[in-house]
Amino acid sequence: MDTKGPNKRLTILIGILVILAAFFVYRYYSGRDTATGPLSATSEQPAEAIDGGLLKTLLELKSISIDTEFFKDGWFTGLKDFSKPLPQQPVGRRNPFAPIGVDVSGAVGPETRESAGTPNR
């Protein structure tokens, strides 16, 4: 009779339970809340500081001026366009949400009845 198998399994199970218990005790006594992390919705900054920073950034963005004189410069106007025209592509389905194989003109609706020649009831 082999007694190593059940004892080995029991030892592994007890070890896993001890590790899990130690982890939960650590999390409980560490004082860390799982909701406050780098991606949490709560912020330690007061709302005034956030609004002030937002207003400061907005004012900085409004004060930016772009000099467009380089569009008139010779090196810019001398640039050549080497792009190739794209061929006309086929247009997709009239109703992309309709099931595959269903003709849109066969759908029943006020706008399709008139276009399909079906009289309104």
C-alpha positions as CSV (number, residue, x, y, z in Angstrom):
1,M,0.0,0.0,0.0
2,D,1.4,3.4,-1.1
3,T,1.0,6.1,1.6
4,K,3.1,8.8,0.0
5,G,0.4,9.9,-2.5
6,P,-2.3,11.0,-0.1
7,N,0.1,12.5,2.4
8,K,1.9,14.4,-0.4
9,R,-1.4,15.8,-1.7
10,L,-2.5,16.8,1.8
11,T,0.8,18.5,2.4
12,I,0.5,20.5,-0.8
13,L,-3.1,21.5,-0.1
14,I,-2.2,22.7,3.4
15,G,0.8,24.6,2.0
16,I,-1.5,26.4,-0.5
17,L,-4.0,27.2,2.2
18,V,-1.3,28.6,4.4
19,I,0.0,30.8,1.6
20,L,-3.5,32.1,0.8
21,A,-4.2,32.8,4.5
22,A,-0.9,34.7,4.8
23,F,-1.7,36.8,1.7
24,F,-5.1,37.8,3.0
25,V,-3.8,38.6,6.4
26,Y,-1.1,40.8,4.8
27,R,-3.6,42.6,2.6
28,Y,-5.9,43.2,5.7
29,Y,-3.2,44.6,7.9
30,S,-1.2,46.5,5.3
31,G,-3.8,49.3,5.3
32,R,-3.8,49.5,1.6
33,D,-7.2,49.9,0.0
34,T,-7.5,48.1,-3.4
35,A,-9.6,51.0,-4.8
36,T,-6.9,53.6,-4.4
37,G,-4.2,52.8,-7.0
38,P,-2.7,54.6,-9.9
39,L,-5.8,54.0,-12.0
40,S,-8.4,54.9,-9.4
41,A,-11.2,57.4,-10.0
42,T,-10.5,59.1,-6.7
43,S,-7.9,61.9,-6.5
44,E,-6.0,63.2,-3.6
45,Q,-5.9,66.7,-5.2
46,P,-8.7,69.1,-4.3
47,A,-11.0,70.1,-7.1
48,E,-9.7,73.7,-7.1
49,A,-6.2,72.5,-7.9
50,I,-7.5,70.3,-10.8
51,D,-9.6,73.2,-12.2
52,G,-6.7,75.6,-11.8
53,G,-4.4,73.3,-13.7
54,L,-7.0,72.9,-16.4
55,L,-7.5,76.6,-16.7
56,K,-3.8,77.2,-16.8
57,T,-3.4,74.7,-19.6
58,L,-6.3,76.2,-21.5
59,L,-4.7,79.7,-21.2
60,E,-1.4,78.3,-22.4
61,L,-3.1,76.7,-25.4
62,K,-4.9,79.9,-26.3
63,S,-1.7,81.9,-26.2
64,I,-0.1,79.7,-28.9
65,S,0.4,81.4,-32.2
66,I,1.5,79.6,-35.4
67,D,3.6,81.4,-37.9
68,T,2.3,80.5,-41.4
69,E,4.9,82.4,-43.3
70,F,6.8,79.1,-44.0
71,F,3.9,78.1,-46.3
72,K,5.0,80.9,-48.6
73,D,8.7,80.1,-48.6
74,G,10.3,78.7,-51.7
75,W,11.4,75.4,-50.3
76,F,7.9,74.6,-49.2
77,T,6.2,75.7,-52.5
78,G,8.9,73.6,-54.4
79,L,7.8,70.4,-52.8
80,K,6.3,67.9,-55.3
81,D,3.3,65.6,-54.6
82,F,4.2,62.1,-55.6
83,S,0.9,60.5,-54.4
84,K,-1.1,58.4,-56.8
85,P,-4.8,58.8,-57.2
86,L,-6.8,56.0,-55.6
87,P,-9.1,54.0,-57.9
88,Q,-12.8,54.2,-57.2
89,Q,-13.7,51.5,-54.6
90,P,-17.0,49.6,-54.6
91,V,-19.5,51.0,-52.1
92,G,-20.4,48.8,-49.1
93,R,-23.8,47.4,-48.3
94,R,-26.8,49.8,-48.0
95,N,-27.5,48.5,-44.5
96,P,-24.3,47.0,-42.9
97,F,-26.4,45.8,-40.0
98,A,-28.7,43.6,-42.0
99,P,-28.1,39.9,-42.0
100,I,-25.8,38.6,-44.8
101,G,-27.9,37.6,-47.8
102,V,-30.9,39.7,-47.0
103,D,-31.7,42.2,-49.8
104,V,-32.3,45.7,-48.3
105,S,-35.0,46.4,-51.0
106,G,-37.0,43.5,-49.5
107,A,-37.2,45.1,-46.1
108,V,-40.5,46.4,-44.9
109,G,-40.5,50.0,-44.0
110,P,-42.2,53.2,-45.2
111,E,-39.2,54.4,-47.2
112,T,-38.5,51.0,-48.8
113,R,-42.1,50.4,-49.8
114,E,-42.2,53.4,-52.0
115,S,-38.8,52.7,-53.6
116,A,-39.7,49.0,-54.2
117,G,-43.0,49.9,-55.7
118,T,-45.0,48.0,-53.1
119,P,-48.3,49.7,-52.2
120,N,-48.8,50.9,-48.6
121,R,-51.4,48.9,-46.6
